[in-house]
Amino acid sequence: MGRSAKRVEPAMSLVLIVEDDRNARAALAKGLEKEGHDVIGAGTSEEALRLLREQDVGLVLSDVVMPGMDGMALLERVKADRPETVVVLMTAYGTIEKAVAAMKLGAYDFLQKPLDLEKVRPVVARALERHGLAAENRRLREELREKYRFRHLVGSAPPMQEIFQVVAQVAPSKASVLILGESGTGKELIANAIHYESPRSGGPFVKVNCAALSETLLESELFGHEKGAFTGAIARRKGRFEAAHGGTLFLDEIAEISAATQVKLLRVLQEHAFERVGGNETIRVDVRVIAATNADLDAALRDGKLREDLYYRLKVVTIHVPALRERRGDIPLLARHFLEKSSSENGKKVALAPEALRAFEAYDWPGNVRELENAVETAVVLARGPTIGPELFAFAPKALEKAAEPAVADGSLRVALGTPMADVERKMILATLDHVGGNKTQAAKVLGIGTRTLYRKLAEYGMGGKGPEDEDPARHGDAATRGRGETPRQPGA
């Protein structure tokens, strides 16, 4: 057939025929080419392995009995090196035992010689369809892995940078992780990042919302059940622990599970074993558990709602996710991130007006990051022009009033009782900047802090800009002002 040495561009339907009989190889290739398949051929297993390294082969049709490395050995090599490539074996000496052995090694099917092309066609079609699905699944897994990598989590504030460092450290380990934080802060996103940065990233990431299920349903959901275990259990069903084998199980709202289910969960964490509801068979699993809650676990422990031994099993590593109001410097960064994402999804090109961004920074966001994302998405959909103004946000009027409150005529700063210290500091810095006309060097002197410290704080607030050297009067002031020791105003300061 004369194609074995020719370079063929990768194709989903590329078929590699491995057959030491040249005439048989050519006849099979001709028949498959008539069906629209791209075909390459090899006379030995060694040649086949070379072609597999060079080409994107979807299906290998291999003889079993060949000189040198036989088809069974080739099958093992292919499944080890390229597990998504489908292998179908062909032999005139086939037996049921050999077919079973081939299937155990990963063969998709087993064809008897002499080959009947009418029987070969559907086998090839199904095998290539399977390869296509496997390739698509791999692509989707890669997209998910990229989407949830911790470096794509948005946040420049120090608390978030600390979280990213913890994620990077804990991800490669087998340790259980407990994620604490208010609703909407992104606990699930962090759990995703831990999974996709871990050695388990190729395995499943399974989620369970413990608060959404009753005690009976949750137990069945986690551990599965046997047929007849309870009313409505018409067949055996595997639970989420079995589904997560080799991967990660994310248990959201862990504080909501019952005492009885806590006992079974503790056993899985200790022994990696359990029984299905209504069953006696012990099932062993390799699962990493990440739990999350917005509840006060100290109170749950005091009230006896959460077992202390389970608590310590879950919190090998604890991550506290701050509320959005506690990292206001991330608000502009997140707003722009969601604006770009939503604009792309809706085919629009819009920008946030400065007044809208001011309202965002002053608002407390009780729904945290989730509320911010929803607000931006809604505004993008409803926007009628290129700029999104504060009128599209119901909270904007009061937020803008609040933003205007701190600085008063006598130069004092008004702060409500109960304001977090981080917010007090932020208000003081921004009010001082406003008082000195935006000059950062002068503001640092008034505040009694270093210029670099001020710039670092402004970067945390999403207001980073020029470095302190850009306001150094000895570097950028004119001769007259330098001689008088005055600090020149910077353009745009």
C-alpha positions in Angstrom: 0.0 0.0 0.0 3.1 2.3 0.2 1.9 4.7 2.9 3.8 3.5 5.9 6.6 5.9 5.4 4.4 8.9 4.6 3.7 11.5 7.2 0.0 11.9 7.7 -1.5 14.9 9.4 -3.1 14.0 12.8 -6.7 13.1 12.4 -9.4 11.7 14.7 -10.0 8.9 12.3 -6.3 7.8 11.8 -6.1 4.0 11.8 -2.8 2.1 12.2 -2.8 -1.4 10.8 -0.1 -3.7 12.3 0.2 -6.8 10.1 3.3 -8.7 9.0 1.5 -10.0 5.8 2.0 -7.2 3.3 -1.0 -8.3 1.1 -3.4 -8.7 4.0 -2.3 -5.2 5.3 -2.9 -3.6 1.9 -6.3 -5.2 1.4 -7.6 -4.1 4.8 -6.2 -0.6 4.3 -7.9 -0.3 0.9 -11.2 -1.3 2.4 -11.0 1.2 5.3 -9.8 4.0 3.0 -13.0 3.5 0.9 -14.9 4.2 4.2 -13.1 7.6 4.4 -10.5 6.7 7.1 -6.9 7.8 7.0 -4.8 4.6 7.2 -1.1 4.0 7.9 0.6 0.6 8.2 3.4 -1.2 9.9 4.9 -4.7 9.4 6.2 -5.1 12.9 5.3 -4.0 16.5 8.5 -2.0 16.7 7.6 0.0 13.6 4.1 0.5 15.0 5.5 2.0 18.2 7.6 4.4 16.1 4.6 5.6 14.1 2.6 6.0 17.4 5.2 8.4 18.7 5.0 10.5 15.5 1.2 10.4 14.7 -2.1 11.0 16.4 -3.5 7.5 16.0 -7.1 6.9 17.1 -7.2 3.1 16.5 -4.6 0.3 16.2 -5.7 -2.8 14.3 -3.0 -5.3 15.2 -2.3 -9.0 14.3 -1.5 -11.1 17.4 1.0 -13.5 15.9 3.9 -11.6 14.5 7.7 -12.0 14.5 9.5 -10.2 17.3 7.1 -8.4 19.7 3.6 -10.0 19.3 0.2 -8.2 19.3 -0.4 -8.9 23.0 2.9 -7.2 24.0 2.1 -4.3 21.7 -1.3 -3.9 23.3 0.4 -3.6 26.7 2.8 -1.0 25.4 0.1 1.1 23.7 -2.2 1.1 26.7 0.8 2.1 28.9 2.0 4.9 26.7 -1.2 6.1 25.0 -4.2 4.9 27.1 -6.7 6.8 24.9 -5.7 5.0 21.7 -8.1 2.2 21.0 -6.7 -1.3 20.2 -8.5 -4.1 18.3 -6.6 -7.4 17.9 -6.8 -9.7 14.9 -5.8 -13.4 14.8 -6.6 -16.6 13.0 -5.6 -18.5 16.1 -8.1 -16.9 18.4 -9.6 -18.7 21.4 -12.0 -17.5 24.1 -9.1 -17.5 26.6 -7.0 -15.3 24.4 -9.8 -12.9 23.8 -10.5 -12.6 27.5 -6.8 -12.0 28.2 -6.8 -9.3 25.5 -9.8 -7.6 27.0 -8.2 -7.6 30.4 -5.2 -5.9 29.0 -7.3 -3.2 27.6 -8.3 -4.3 24.0 -11.5 -2.8 22.8 -12.4 -5.9 20.6 -11.1 -9.1 19.1 -11.5 -10.0 15.4 -11.2 -13.5 13.9 -9.3 -14.0 10.6 -10.0 -14.3 7.8 -11.5 -10.8 8.2 -15.0 -10.0 6.8 -15.0 -6.3 5.9 -18.7 -6.1 6.6 -18.0 -7.1 10.2 -14.8 -4.9 10.5 -16.5 -1.7 9.5 -18.9 -1.3 12.5 -16.1 -2.4 14.9 -13.8 0.3 13.5 -16.6 2.9 13.6 -17.4 2.2 17.3 -13.7 2.1 18.2 -13.0 5.5 16.7 -16.2 6.9 18.3 -14.8 5.8 21.6 -11.5 7.4 20.9 -13.2 10.6 20.0 -15.1 10.6 23.3 -12.0 9.9 25.3 -10.2 12.8 23.5 -13.1 15.1 24.2 -13.1 14.1 27.9 -9.4 14.8 28.1 -9.9 18.2 26.5 -12.7 19.0 29.0 -10.6 17.9 31.9 -7.7 20.1 30.7 -10.1 23.0 30.5 -11.4 22.4 34.0 -7.9 22.0 35.3 -6.8 25.3 33.7 -10.0 27.1 34.8 -9.6 26.1 38.5 -5.8 26.4 38.8 -5.1 28.5 41.9 -3.1 31.1 40.0 -6.4 32.0 38.2 -8.2 32.8 41.5 -8.5 36.5 41.6 -7.1 38.5 44.5 -4.2 40.7 45.3 -5.0 41.5 48.9 -2.6 40.0 51.5 -5.2 37.6 52.9 -5.8 36.1 49.5 -2.2 35.9 48.7 -1.7 33.9 51.9 -4.5 31.6 50.8 -2.9 31.0 47.4 0.3 30.0 49.2 -1.5 27.6 51.4 -3.3 26.1 48.4 0.1 25.6 46.6 1.5 23.9 49.7 -1.4 21.7 50.6 -2.5 20.6 47.1 0.3 18.0 46.6 -0.4 16.3 50.0 -3.2 13.9 51.0 -4.3 16.0 54.0 -8.0 16.8 54.6 -8.8 20.5 54.3 -11.5 22.5 56.0 -12.5 25.7 54.3 -14.3 28.3 56.4 -16.0 31.5 55.3 -19.2 33.3 54.7 -21.6 32.2 51.9 -20.4 33.5 48.5 -16.8 34.0 49.4 -15.5 31.3 46.9 -15.0 28.2 49.1 -15.9 25.8 46.3 -13.6 27.6 43.9 -10.7 27.1 46.4 -11.6 23.4 46.8 -11.5 23.1 43.0 -8.1 24.8 42.9 -6.7 22.4 45.5 -8.0 19.4 43.5 -6.7 20.5 40.1 -3.3 21.5 41.5 -3.0 18.0 43.2 -1.7 14.7 41.9 -5.4 13.7 41.8 -6.3 16.2 39.2 -6.8 13.5 36.6 -9.4 11.9 38.9 -13.0 13.0 39.6 -14.0 16.0 41.7 -17.3 15.2 43.3 -19.4 17.7 45.2 -22.1 17.2 47.8 -24.2 20.0 49.4 -24.9 18.4 52.8 -27.5 21.1 53.7 -29.7 20.3 50.7 -30.5 16.6 51.7 -32.3 15.0 54.5 -30.4 12.6 56.8 -31.6 9.4 55.0 -30.9 10.9 51.5 -27.5 12.2 52.5 -26.4 8.9 53.9 -27.5 7.2 50.7 -25.9 9.9 48.6 -22.6 9.6 50.3 -22.3 5.8 50.8 -24.8 4.4 48.3 -27.4 1.8 49.0 -28.4 -1.8 48.2 -31.6 -2.8 46.5 -34.5 -2.8 49.0 -32.5 -0.9 51.7 -35.5 1.5 52.1 -38.7 2.4 50.3 -37.9 3.4 46.8 -34.5 1.7 46.6 -35.3 -0.4 43.6 -31.7 -1.1 42.6 -28.2 -1.0 44.0 -26.7 2.5 43.8 -23.1 3.6 44.3 -22.6 6.7 46.5 -20.4 9.7 46.1 -17.5 8.2 47.9 -17.3 5.4 45.3 -17.7 8.0 42.5 -14.8 10.0 43.9 -12.4 7.1 44.1 -9.0 8.3 43.0 -10.1 11.9 43.3 -11.5 14.4 45.7 -14.9 14.7 47.5 -16.0 18.2 48.4 -18.5 18.3 51.3 -20.2 21.7 51.4 -22.0 22.8 54.6 -20.4 20.0 56.6 -21.9 21.3 59.8 -25.4 20.3 58.7 -24.9 16.5 58.8 -26.5 14.3 61.5 -24.8 12.6 64.3 -25.3 9.1 62.8 -23.8 10.2 59.4 -20.9 11.9 61.2 -20.0 8.5 62.7 -19.9 6.8 59.3 -18.0 9.8 57.8 -15.4 9.6 60.6 -14.8 5.9 59.9 -14.2 6.6 56.2 -11.7 9.3 57.1 -9.9 6.9 59.5 -10.1 3.6 57.6 -11.0 4.6 54.0 -13.8 2.0 54.2 -17.6 1.9 54.6 -20.7 -0.2 53.8 -23.6 0.9 51.6 -26.9 1.5 53.3 -28.5 -1.9 53.8 -25.4 -3.8 52.8 -22.7 -5.9 54.5 -19.9 -5.7 51.9 -17.0 -3.5 53.0 -15.9 -1.1 50.3 -12.5 0.5 50.3 -11.8 3.8 48.6 -9.0 6.2 48.0 -10.6 9.6 48.4 -9.3 13.0 49.6 -12.0 15.0 51.5 -12.3 18.7 51.5 -15.0 20.2 53.6 -16.5 23.6 53.9 -19.0 25.6 56.0 -20.2 29.1 56.8 -21.3 28.0 60.3 -19.6 28.7 63.6 -18.0 25.4 64.3 -16.9 26.4 67.8 -20.6 26.9 68.7 -21.5 23.6 67.0 -18.9 21.8 69.1 -20.2 23.5 72.3 -23.7 22.5 71.5 -22.8 18.9 70.7 -23.9 19.2 67.0 -20.5 18.4 65.7 -18.3 15.5 66.9 -14.9 16.7 68.2 -13.0 13.8 66.7 -14.6 14.4 63.3 -13.8 18.1 63.5 -10.1 17.4 64.1 -10.0 14.8 61.3 -11.5 17.3 58.9 -9.3 20.3 59.9 -5.8 18.9 59.2 -5.4 22.1 57.3 -7.8 25.0 57.8 -8.3 27.9 55.3 -10.2 31.0 56.3 -11.7 32.8 53.4 -12.2 36.5 54.2 -15.5 38.3 53.4 -15.2 40.7 50.5 -15.7 43.7 52.8 -12.5 42.6 54.6 -10.5 42.8 51.3 -11.9 45.8 49.7 -8.7 46.3 47.7 -9.8 43.3 45.6 -13.2 44.8 44.6 -12.0 46.7 41.6 -9.9 43.8 40.5 -12.8 41.4 40.8 -15.2 43.8 39.2 -13.0 44.1 36.1 -12.5 40.4 36.0 -16.2 39.7 36.0 -16.9 42.5 33.6 -14.4 41.1 31.1 -15.9 37.6 31.5 -19.5 38.7 31.2 -18.8 41.0 28.3 -17.2 38.2 26.4 -20.0 35.8 27.1 -22.7 38.3 26.0 -20.8 39.7 23.0 -20.6 43.2 24.4 -17.8 45.7 25.0 -18.6 47.8 28.0 -16.7 49.6 30.8 -17.6 50.5 34.4 -18.0 54.3 35.0 -15.8 55.7 37.8 -18.9 56.5 39.9 -20.1 52.9 39.6 -16.7 51.7 40.7 -16.8 54.1 43.7 -20.1 52.7 44.7 -18.7 49.2 44.4 -15.8 50.1 46.7 -18.1 51.6 49.4 -20.7 48.9 49.4 -20.4 46.1 52.0 -21.4 43.2 49.7 -23.3 41.0 52.1 -23.4 38.3 49.4 -19.7 38.6 48.9 -18.0 37.6 45.6 -21.1 35.8 44.4 -23.2 38.9 44.7 -20.5 41.0 43.0 -20.4 38.6 40.0 -24.2 38.6 39.7 -24.4 42.4 39.9 -21.8 42.8 37.1 -23.4 40.2 34.9 -26.9 41.7 35.3 -25.5 45.2 34.5 -23.7 43.9 31.4 -26.9 42.3 30.1 -29.0 45.5 30.8 -26.4 48.0 29.6 -27.6 50.0 26.6 -24.3 51.9 25.9 -20.6 51.4 26.2 -20.5 52.6 29.8 -22.1 51.0 32.9 -23.1 53.7 35.3 -24.3 53.6 39.0 -27.9 53.8 38.0 -27.9 50.1 37.1 -27.1 49.1 40.7 -29.8 49.5 43.4 -27.3 49.8 46.2 -25.3 52.6 44.5 -27.1 55.7 45.9 -26.5 54.7 49.6 -23.1 53.4 48.8 -22.1 56.7 47.2 -23.4 58.6 50.2 -21.3 56.4 52.4 -18.3 57.1 50.2 -18.7 60.8 50.6 -19.1 60.6 54.5 -15.6 60.2 55.9 -13.9 63.5 55.0 -15.5 66.6 56.7 -14.8 70.3 56.6 -12.7 70.5 59.7 -10.3 67.9 58.5 -11.5 65.2 60.9 -12.5 61.7 59.9 -15.9 60.2 60.9 -15.9 56.4 61.3 -18.9 54.4 62.6 -18.5 52.2 65.7 -17.9 48.6 64.8 -16.0 49.5 61.6 -13.2 46.8 61.0 -9.7 48.1 61.6 -8.7 47.4 58.0 -11.6 49.7 56.9 -10.6 52.4 59.4 -7.0 52.3 58.0 -8.2 52.4 54.4 -10.5 55.4 55.1 -7.8 57.2 56.9 -5.3 56.8 54.1 -7.8 57.8 51.3 -9.1 60.8 53.3 -5.5 62.0 53.9 -4.7 61.6 50.2 -7.7 63.7 49.4 -6.7 66.3 52.1 -3.3 66.8 50.5 -4.6 67.0 47.0 -3.5 63.4 46.0 0.2 63.9 46.7 1.4 60.5 47.9 4.7 61.7 49.3 3.0 64.4 51.4 0.3 61.9 52.5 2.9 59.5 53.7 4.5 62.3 55.8 1.2 63.3 57.3 0.4 59.7 58.1 3.8 59.0 59.6 4.5 56.1 57.4 7.1 55.3 54.7 6.2 56.2 51.1 6.7 52.5 50.1 4.3 51.4 52.8 1.7 53.9 51.4 2.2 52.5 47.9 1.9 49.0 49.1 -1.4 49.8 50.9 -2.8 51.6 47.8 -1.9 48.5 45.7 -3.9 46.4 48.2 -6.8 48.8 47.5 -6.5 48.3 43.8 -5.1 51.8 43.4 -1.5 51.0 42.6 0.3 53.3 40.2 3.7 54.9 40.0 6.4 53.9 42.5 7.7 56.2 45.2 10.7 57.2 43.2 8.3 58.9 40.7 7.4 61.4 43.5 10.9 62.0 44.8 11.4 65.8 44.6 15.2 65.3 44.4 14.7 63.3 41.2 11.8 65.0 39.4 11.3 68.4 40.9 12.6 71.5 39.0 15.7 73.4 40.2 13.7 76.2 41.9 11.5 73.9 44.0 14.5 71.7 44.9 16.3 74.8 46.1 13.5 75.8 48.4 13.0 72.2 49.6 9.4 72.2 48.3 7.7 69.1 47.0 6.3 69.5 43.5 2.9 68.2 42.6 3.0 65.1 40.3 1.0 65.0 37.1 -2.3 63.3 37.9 -1.5 62.9 41.6 
